[in-house]
Amino acid sequence: MTEKAERLIPAVALSLVFCAVVYFFVYLQFISPVLYEVDGYYHVAVSNLIKASGPHYDFPWTQFSVFKYMYSDKDFLFHLSIVPFLYLSKDLVMAGKFALVFYNILFFLSFIFILRKYLPDILVAFFLMLPILSSTFTIYSLWLRPAVLANILTIFCIYFLIKKRFLWAFILSLLYSLAHISFFMVIAFAFICEAVRFVFYKETCAKNLWAVVLGSLAGCLMHPNFPNNLVSIYLNAVLTPYYASTKQGFDFGVELYSSSAKSLFFDNFNVFLSLAIIFYSLLFRRVKASFPTIVWWSCASVYFALSFISDRNFYQTNVLLFIFMASFTGDWLKGRPWAQAWPALSLFIGCYAVAASLFFTLNMRTVENTVTRDASRNMAYEDTARWMARNIPAGETIYHASWSDSPYFMCLNPKNTYINCLDPIYMYYPYPKVYKIYQDLKSGRVKNPHRLIKELFGASYGFVRRGLGLYSFVKNDPKNFKILYENNWGLIFKILN
């Protein structure tokens, strides 16, 4: 192979794979006109608030939530970054899709940047495909969530910590604390990095530690909702994991819990296959892992361990683990040209090809089922919210039986107020007794529910999904409930008398 071909082939391969990966996510994103997950509607609604009012604004929509009197935008930087896309389309949902595509492209460009620090381009092209073999990673990449921005900030921060670029670590930590509630993980990763550095070199970089601690602290103090953001950190980083782990009856999302071992393996077979290949290389190839490799492994292992407690951590695991594997592969190459090492590399690539032929179709079926299910649900919610916007008077409080109903309504019918938003902890923390009643109403364990909805929650209108206990009450009590609108997901009612 000529020298020119050795340079050209990797560049072309990397460009083609990058375009293919971007097309893959764009195609999945635009086969449906809706966002695929509930949180995306909340994020777009808040971004629209920032567009209208600037960074200092009240949260006007919830009546029984900590947001009513102590609002904090825990994803402020993420919401701010969505604002420019709101000028591209008057349709908030479409603007959200544009923002999501932008973040997918930004993530994969960042991923390529880090991978190229350890691998030649031909292998970067191969590694770029590995995360999408996981249905967990693919599904999370289709959701408009700040976790994508958090991943970008995380991998750059770890890289600069390894390089002792503490000024960049400070800036990234500051931005992270304004972008996502998991910013404290960077502080943990800084201590991990310096512990590994001490084992390798018998030295530490104290400036790294000060950089991430002071950066995170500065971000918290600079937050436009300070000091309310400290309460938000407590609710999300302390109380939510605690109540989810103790299973005290809160209606949290299923992602806070762990799936079966079979599901974890099938949905993330690329992670387990990669670990098997690495263990093989350690045992039989005698590869000596470098300092960066051990740091990436140590950081990835934190999320890998957490993945067996909460499914959503496999999203971060996919990202960090493949950077670790890229660094490990770079250790194995030891500066050799990729063409020289190709015979051995082709064996490992063949293993992925065989595994992908067995599992990728199954995983894509999982992605397809999830997309179809979410699209059907969210179309019904959008239909409901738009009916409310046309037919319910402005200023009315609309009761909804589940906390996850309101983000759709806030986004597409912002002229009314609702009960709660986001996780149930936001309602339980300030109103524990009311939350218990709220749960009993939803389950149909309360007699004369129309009285509580009217007198306790101050609502004359409401929405309830099919299959809930309250739904049967509404359907079977025409004396007290008037059904105004119904679709295949739920119904809107008005309380009579």
JOURLIN-V984381 format. One record per residue. N is the residue number from 1. RES is the residue in one small letter. D_CENTER is the distance of its C-alpha to the mean C-alpha in Angstrom with 2 decimals. Layout:
# JOURLIN-V984381
<<N	RES	D_CENTER> <N	RES	D_CENTER>>
This chain:
# JOURLIN-V984381
<<1	m	43.84> <2	t	44.67> <3	e	42.98> <4	k	41.89> <5	a	40.30> <6	e	38.44> <7	r	36.87> <8	l	36.35> <9	i	34.89> <10	p	31.81> <11	a	31.06> <12	v	31.46> <13	a	29.41> <14	l	26.46> <15	s	26.69> <16	l	26.95> <17	v	24.01> <18	f	21.78> <19	c	23.05> <20	a	22.59> <21	v	18.93> <22	v	18.27> <23	y	20.49> <24	f	18.71> <25	f	15.41> <26	v	17.53> <27	y	19.61> <28	l	16.95> <29	q	15.42> <30	f	18.91> <31	i	20.60> <32	s	19.61> <33	p	20.13> <34	v	17.28> <35	l	13.54> <36	y	12.14> <37	e	10.18> <38	v	11.43> <39	d	9.04> <40	g	9.77> <41	y	13.36> <42	y	13.05> <43	h	11.56> <44	v	14.39> <45	a	16.89> <46	v	16.40> <47	s	16.65> <48	n	19.80> <49	l	21.09> <50	i	20.84> <51	k	22.61> <52	a	25.33> <53	s	25.84> <54	g	24.52> <55	p	22.39> <56	h	24.58> <57	y	24.27> <58	d	24.47> <59	f	22.06> <60	p	24.57> <61	w	23.07> <62	t	22.91> <63	q	26.15> <64	f	25.30> <65	s	22.40> <66	v	22.22> <67	f	21.01> <68	k	24.59> <69	y	26.27> <70	m	23.80> <71	y	20.86> <72	s	18.38> <73	d	15.63> <74	k	13.21> <75	d	11.16> <76	f	14.58> <77	l	14.49> <78	f	11.51> <79	h	13.51> <80	l	16.64> <81	s	15.60> <82	i	15.12> <83	v	18.66> <84	p	20.61> <85	f	19.19> <86	l	20.55> <87	y	23.96> <88	l	23.58> <89	s	23.55> <90	k	24.73> <91	d	22.47> <92	l	19.25> <93	v	17.40> <94	m	18.84> <95	a	18.06> <96	g	14.34> <97	k	14.75> <98	f	16.65> <99	a	14.05> <100	l	11.45> <101	v	14.28> <102	f	15.09> <103	y	11.83> <104	n	12.13> <105	i	15.71> <106	l	15.14> <107	f	12.90> <108	f	15.60> <109	l	18.33> <110	s	17.05> <111	f	16.80> <112	i	20.34> <113	f	21.58> <114	i	20.81> <115	l	22.06> <116	r	25.25> <117	k	26.11> <118	y	26.88> <119	l	27.74> <120	p	29.97> <121	d	28.49> <122	i	29.55> <123	l	27.40> <124	v	24.47> <125	a	24.65> <126	f	24.55> <127	f	21.65> <128	l	19.61> <129	m	19.80> <130	l	18.84> <131	p	15.01> <132	i	15.36> <133	l	17.73> <134	s	14.95> <135	s	13.92> <136	t	10.79> <137	f	9.79> <138	t	11.23> <139	i	9.66> <140	y	5.96> <141	s	7.72> <142	l	9.34> <143	w	6.86> <144	l	7.35> <145	r	4.51> <146	p	5.70> <147	a	3.83> <148	v	6.35> <149	l	8.94> <150	a	8.58> <151	n	9.27> <152	i	12.11> <153	l	13.55> <154	t	13.48> <155	i	15.43> <156	f	17.83> <157	c	18.48> <158	i	19.34> <159	y	21.51> <160	f	23.38> <161	l	23.88> <162	i	25.51> <163	k	27.65> <164	k	28.56> <165	r	27.49> <166	f	27.00> <167	l	27.14> <168	w	24.06> <169	a	22.39> <170	f	23.42> <171	i	22.10> <172	l	18.66> <173	s	18.44> <174	l	19.58> <175	l	17.02> <176	y	14.17> <177	s	15.57> <178	l	15.47> <179	a	11.90> <180	h	9.74> <181	i	11.10> <182	s	10.86> <183	f	13.54> <184	f	16.18> <185	m	15.07> <186	v	16.77> <187	i	19.90> <188	a	19.85> <189	f	19.51> <190	a	22.42> <191	f	24.59> <192	i	23.78> <193	c	24.76> <194	e	27.95> <195	a	28.86> <196	v	28.72> <197	r	30.68> <198	f	33.29> <199	v	33.74> <200	f	34.17> <201	y	36.16> <202	k	37.30> <203	e	35.81> <204	t	32.79> <205	c	31.48> <206	a	31.43> <207	k	30.40> <208	n	26.97> <209	l	26.51> <210	w	27.92> <211	a	25.78> <212	v	22.36> <213	v	23.77> <214	l	25.48> <215	g	22.67> <216	s	20.24> <217	l	23.13> <218	a	24.04> <219	g	20.60> <220	c	20.75> <221	l	24.31> <222	m	23.65> <223	h	20.90> <224	p	22.44> <225	n	21.91> <226	f	23.52> <227	p	24.56> <228	n	22.41> <229	n	19.29> <230	l	20.88> <231	v	20.91> <232	s	17.22> <233	i	16.60> <234	y	19.02> <235	l	17.52> <236	n	13.91> <237	a	14.81> <238	v	18.12> <239	l	18.88> <240	t	15.78> <241	p	15.75> <242	y	19.53> <243	y	19.89> <244	a	17.41> <245	s	19.42> <246	t	22.71> <247	k	21.97> <248	q	23.97> <249	g	23.39> <250	f	20.35> <251	d	18.54> <252	f	15.02> <253	g	12.46> <254	v	13.43> <255	e	10.26> <256	l	11.72> <257	y	14.68> <258	s	15.85> <259	s	17.22> <260	s	20.69> <261	a	21.69> <262	k	22.59> <263	s	19.21> <264	l	17.51> <265	f	20.19> <266	f	20.30> <267	d	16.59> <268	n	16.50> <269	f	20.17> <270	n	19.69> <271	v	18.63> <272	f	21.67> <273	l	23.97> <274	s	23.17> <275	l	23.95> <276	a	27.15> <277	i	28.23> <278	i	27.74> <279	f	29.75> <280	y	32.38> <281	s	32.63> <282	l	33.03> <283	l	35.73> <284	f	37.68> <285	r	36.98> <286	r	37.26> <287	v	34.57> <288	k	34.45> <289	a	30.98> <290	s	30.83> <291	f	29.45> <292	p	26.27> <293	t	25.69> <294	i	26.00> <295	v	23.68> <296	w	20.88> <297	w	21.68> <298	s	21.74> <299	c	18.30> <300	a	16.86> <301	s	18.83> <302	v	17.19> <303	y	13.78> <304	f	15.94> <305	a	17.84> <306	l	14.95> <307	s	13.74> <308	f	16.95> <309	i	16.11> <310	s	12.56> <311	d	11.23> <312	r	7.55> <313	n	9.28> <314	f	10.72> <315	y	7.96> <316	q	9.20> <317	t	12.57> <318	n	13.08> <319	v	12.83> <320	l	15.05> <321	l	17.37> <322	f	18.40> <323	i	19.20> <324	f	21.23> <325	m	22.92> <326	a	23.71> <327	s	25.35> <328	f	27.17> <329	t	28.43> <330	g	29.65> <331	d	31.57> <332	w	33.15> <333	l	34.19> <334	k	35.80> <335	g	36.27> <336	r	37.88> <337	p	37.51> <338	w	35.07> <339	a	38.00> <340	q	39.95> <341	a	37.23> <342	w	36.40> <343	p	38.41> <344	a	36.40> <345	l	33.05> <346	s	33.87> <347	l	34.19> <348	f	30.61> <349	i	29.35> <350	g	31.52> <351	c	29.81> <352	y	26.43> <353	a	28.22> <354	v	29.80> <355	a	26.67> <356	a	24.74> <357	s	27.66> <358	l	27.35> <359	f	23.64> <360	f	22.00> <361	t	23.73> <362	l	22.61> <363	n	18.95> <364	m	19.32> <365	r	20.92> <366	t	17.91> <367	v	15.77> <368	e	18.67> <369	n	19.01> <370	t	15.42> <371	v	15.71> <372	t	19.18> <373	r	18.39> <374	d	15.54> <375	a	17.76> <376	s	20.73> <377	r	19.21> <378	n	17.77> <379	m	21.10> <380	a	22.91> <381	y	20.87> <382	e	21.43> <383	d	25.06> <384	t	25.39> <385	a	23.96> <386	r	26.28> <387	w	29.19> <388	m	28.61> <389	a	28.62> <390	r	31.95> <391	n	33.72> <392	i	32.76> <393	p	34.44> <394	a	32.50> <395	g	31.99> <396	e	31.95> <397	t	29.59> <398	i	28.01> <399	y	27.43> <400	h	24.55> <401	a	24.50> <402	s	20.77> <403	w	18.32> <404	s	15.82> <405	d	18.63> <406	s	18.79> <407	p	15.82> <408	y	17.55> <409	f	20.84> <410	m	19.94> <411	c	18.79> <412	l	21.81> <413	n	24.37> <414	p	24.03> <415	k	27.75> <416	n	27.48> <417	t	26.09> <418	y	24.25> <419	i	23.95> <420	n	20.50> <421	c	16.92> <422	l	13.54> <423	d	14.12> <424	p	17.82> <425	i	18.30> <426	y	18.72> <427	m	21.74> <428	y	23.06> <429	y	23.33> <430	p	25.85> <431	y	27.29> <432	p	27.45> <433	k	30.53> <434	v	29.30> <435	y	26.06> <436	k	28.34> <437	i	30.33> <438	y	27.26> <439	q	26.32> <440	d	29.97> <441	l	30.21> <442	k	27.29> <443	s	28.91> <444	g	32.35> <445	r	33.93> <446	v	35.54> <447	k	38.86> <448	n	39.31> <449	p	35.64> <450	h	36.76> <451	r	38.37> <452	l	35.34> <453	i	33.13> <454	k	35.89> <455	e	37.15> <456	l	34.26> <457	f	31.38> <458	g	33.68> <459	a	32.46> <460	s	34.80> <461	y	32.15> <462	g	29.37> <463	f	26.99> <464	v	26.57> <465	r	24.99> <466	r	27.27> <467	g	27.70> <468	l	27.46> <469	g	30.66> <470	l	30.96> <471	y	30.94> <472	s	34.24> <473	f	35.74> <474	v	35.12> <475	k	36.47> <476	n	39.56> <477	d	40.56> <478	p	41.87> <479	k	43.96> <480	n	41.06> <481	f	38.20> <482	k	38.47> <483	i	35.95> <484	l	35.22> <485	y	32.80> <486	e	31.29> <487	n	29.22> <488	n	27.91> <489	w	24.98> <490	g	26.78> <491	l	29.41> <492	i	30.18> <493	f	33.16> <494	k	35.52> <495	i	37.41> <496	l	41.17> <497	n	43.85>>
